Amino acid sequence: SDINATAQYLMGILKNLLQFLKMDVGLIELESVPLRITDLFAVQRAMFEANAREKGLELEFVVDRDVPPQIKGDPLRISEVLGNLLGNALKFTHEGGVYVRCELGELSDDSAYLRFSVCDTGIGLSEDQQTRVFDAFYQAEASVSRIYGGTGLGLFIAKKLVEKMNGIISVKSSKGKGTTFSFTCRVDLSDVKIESVYDDTPPRFSAENVLVVDDNPLNQEVIKSLLEELGLRVFIASNGSEALDILKKNERAMHFSLVLMDLHMPVMDGCRATTFMREIPELQSMPIIAMSAAQAETEKSKCLNCGMDGYLDKPIDVRELYKLLRHYLKEAA
């Protein structure tokens, strides 16, 4: 709806301003954790595939074969930069598509540089725009700003995040012929535990019903896309009260194989909804998994105490999601 679109737009502006302020006072910190580029790309595809499909655009992701299968870096910051570049590419492209690639750059014994490229067939940038596109609060000419909107902070923030990761971001474009944004980032190769191929292989299921309870439309789409690709049937609720209604009124209410429940929602939060569900005899053994960005141990204990079976951190790690689904659901032959 228009109201929802406006709310999402305003939330985007607020997020950019908060990021800008954090950078200004040096509050942005990086983490170094094991990650896979294939997982990052899977999440980006889930986030943007519906938008690309609506516009009739191709969306392709490629990881070169020489990129290490697992590295150590900051998945959140890499994803923020990729998400910004992908969002812009889709916004300014009306035919053709967007191509995302990860290549291996300079390599040493314990570290490497990865190069990411986001190439589109969109409206392109003039030479003057290319020289100023990474400036804070810069936008293209007024006519473009009125059509496409934006704060003029996204690419500035992306540039600062890339520099924080010891990398460089650049742009090549021709007016009316598309744009390619590229950035590098340093990642660690030392002390990386290579997990089994099994953990990285998407499981397949036979149309089991899963209920996703989350008040954020973007989160709903991301999780729904990830689950549907695995063969699952996904139902959506925006709060605990809606979830209860679906479970009570749907003719298949007693056959849901799993519930993924956000914790903090309006109307009825996840813990309260779980408490009500556990009072229904037929739902007492149904697996309910909490989802939250607050990774405190007290939060996890609260979930288990109110009757939930497990906990999934946000942003969702695709490998952890696969592991959880394999534990609670039966894979197809």
N, C-alpha and C positions, 0 to 999 in steps of 0.2 A: 504494500500500500504506500501512498504518498507519505503518510505519517511515519511509517517504519523507515522508508528510504531517507527521509529528513533526519530522523533520529540517528541512523547509521552514519550519515554524512557529518552530523555534529559531533558524534563520538569520535570519528576519524580526525576531525580538527583538534579536539581536546587531546587525543592521544599524541598527535604530532607536537602540540604545544608543550605537553609534559615532557616528551622526549627531548625537545629543544632546551627546556629549562634544566633538565638533568645533565645534559652535555655541557651547558654553560657553567655549571658549578662542579663539574667533574665527578658526577655520581654514577656514570655508566661503568660497570665492571664486567669483565669477561670471565666465562668459566671454560674449563677444558674437560670435556667428558667424551666417552666413546660414542661415535655416531656413524651413520651410513648415509652417503649422498642419495642412494636410492630411496631411503626412507623420507628424507627431506623433500625429494621430488614427488613422492607419492602424496604427501600432505599438500604440496602446492597444487598438484593436479586436482585433488579433491576440492580445494578451495576455489579454483578458477575454472574448472571444466564446464560448469553450468553456464557461466557468463559467456565463455567462448562459444558454446553450443547455441545459445540464444542469438548470438550475432552471426552464426554461420561460419565461424573461424576455426581453422585447424590449430591444435595445441599439442606440441610435440616436445618430449623431454628425452635427452640422450646423455648417458654417462659413458665417457670413453673407457675402453677396456683396461687401460693402464692406470686408471684411478684406483688407489687402494680400496678394497672392499670395506674396510673400517679404519677410521682415523679418530683423532681427538681434537675437539674444537668446541665452539659455542653454537649449538644448533639454533638457538633462539635468535641470535644476532644475524647469522647467515640467512635464516628464514625471513627475518625482517627486511633485509636488503632485497632478497629475491622477490618477496611479496610486493614490495614497492615497485620494483622494475616491471614485474609481471602485470600488476594492476594498471600501471601507466601504458604498457604496451597494448593491452586489451582495450583500454579506454580510447586510445588514439588510432586504433586499427578498425577498418570497416569492411575490408575484404582481404582474403589471403589467410594469414595466420601468424602465430607466434612460435618461435623455436628456441628452446632453452637447452644449453649444453654445459657440461662440466668436463674440463680437461686437466691433465696433470702438467704443471709447470716445473719450475726448478725443484730438484729433489736432492736431499742430503740423507745422512744416516738416520737422523731422528726427527726430521721435519720435512715438509713439502709446501709448495705453493700451489693452490688450486685456482683455476681460472674459470669463472662462470660467465656465460654470454646469454643475453636475452635479445633476440633478433625479431623484429616485426616488419610487416609490410604496410605500415600506417602512413600518417600524414607527413612524417618527417620533420626535421628541424633545419632552420637556416643556419648559416655559419655564425651569425651573431648570437642566435639562441644557444648554439652549442658552447660558446665561450662563457655563457652566463647561467646555464641551466642548473649548476650545482650551488649557486649563490642562495643564501637564506632569503626567503620571501619572494624569490623571483618567479614570475609567471610569464608565459608568452603574451603576445599582444592581447589587448582587452577583448577582442572578438572571440579569441580562443578561450580565454578565461571564462567568459560568460557562458559559452557552450559547454565546456567540460568541467568547470569548477576547480576546486583545490585550494590548498593553503600556501603553496610555494615553499613548503618546508620538507616535503618528502625526500627529494633528491639530495638536499643539504644534509638531512639526517643520515641517509644512506651513505653519503661520502664520509661523514664523520665515523660511522660504524666500521666502514671498510678500513679507514686509516687506523682505527683502534685495533683492528685485526692485522696490522702491518701490511696492508694491501693498498692497491691503487684502483680507482674507478675512472672509466673513460667513456666517451661516446663518439660514434661515427654515424653520420646521417646525411641524407640528401632530401631536400624539400620535395615532398610528394612521392618519395621512393622508399620510405621506411627508415628505421633507426635500429642501431645495435648498441646496447649498453653492455660493457664488460667490466668485471672487477676481479681482483685477486685477493686471496687471504691466506695467511700462514696457518698451517695445521700441524699437529704433532703426530709422529708415527711411533714414538717410543712407548713401551709399557701398554700397548693396546692388546687386549685379549680378544682374539678372533673367535667369535661364537660359531656354532655349527651352522651349516647351510640350512638346516631344517628350520632354525629360528627366523631365517630371512625369507623363507618361502611362504607365500600367502596360502593359508588354508582354504579349503572349499567346503561349503555346507549345503544341505538340501532344503532350502526354503524354510528354515526355522524362523519363528517370529521373535523379533527383538524390539523392545520398547526403549526409545531414547527420550530422556526427559531433560530438557535444557531450554532456558529462556532466551538464548542468543540465536537468532536466525542463521548467522554465519556458522556457528558451531554445529547447529542442527544439520546444515547442508554438508559440512565437512565429514561428520561422523556417518551420516546417512550414505554418502557416496562411498566411503571406505567399507562399510558393512555390505552394501548392495553388491560391490565388486566381488565379494566373497560368497555370494549366492544367498544371502540372508534377506528376509522380508522385514522391512523397517517401518515402525510406527513412530510418530512424533507427538510429544506433549510438551507444552511450554512451561508447565509448573506441576507441582505435586498433585493439585486438585484435578487437573486435566488427566493426569496419569491414572488416578483412581477411577475416574469416569470411564476411561478406555478399558481398563481391566474389568470393571463391573459390567459395562453395557455391551462390549464387543462379544459377539457370539463365540469367538475363540479366546475369550478372556483367560480361561484356565489352561491355555496351551502356550503361553509365552515362555520361551526358553531362557530369556535373560532380560534384565532391565539395567540400562546404563543411566544413572541418576546424578544429575548435577546437584551440588549441595545448596548453593545460595541462589534462591529464586523468589520472585514475588508471589503473593497469594498463599502459597504453601511451599516451604523449603523441602529439601530432600530427606532430611532425618524425620521430619514430622510425617511426610508421606509414607516413608518406610514403616514407621510405627503403625499407621493405619492399615497398611497392606498386611503386616504380620498378624493382625487381628482377624483376617479372613482365612479360614482354615485351608482353602484350596491354594492360597498364595504363600503359605508359611515356608515352603521349601523352595520357592522360586528364587534363583540367584539374583541378587541386587548388588550392583557394583557402583560405588561412589565415583564421581568425577569432580576434581577441583584443582584450581591453580594454587591454592594455599597448601603447601607441602609440609606443614608442621605436624609433628607426631601427635599432638593433642587433637588435631583435626581428624587424623586417621583413627585414633582411639574412639572419638565421638561417633564416627560412622559405624564401627563394629559394635559399639554399645547400643546403638539404636536398631540393630538388626540387619545391617548390611553384611555382605559376604566378602567384600574386597574393596580395593581402592585403586583408581587409575589417575595418574598425574596429568594435568594440562600444562603446556600443549602435549597432545597425545603422542607418545612414542609408538610407532607402528609395530615394532617388535614386541613391546609389552602388550599391546592390544592383541596381536596374534597369539601370544602365550596365554593370555587370559581366556580368549575364545576357545582355544584348544582344550583348556582345562574344564570349561563348563558346557561346551557343546560337542556333539558327535560329528566328526568330519565325514564327508561323503566318501564313498568307496572310490 
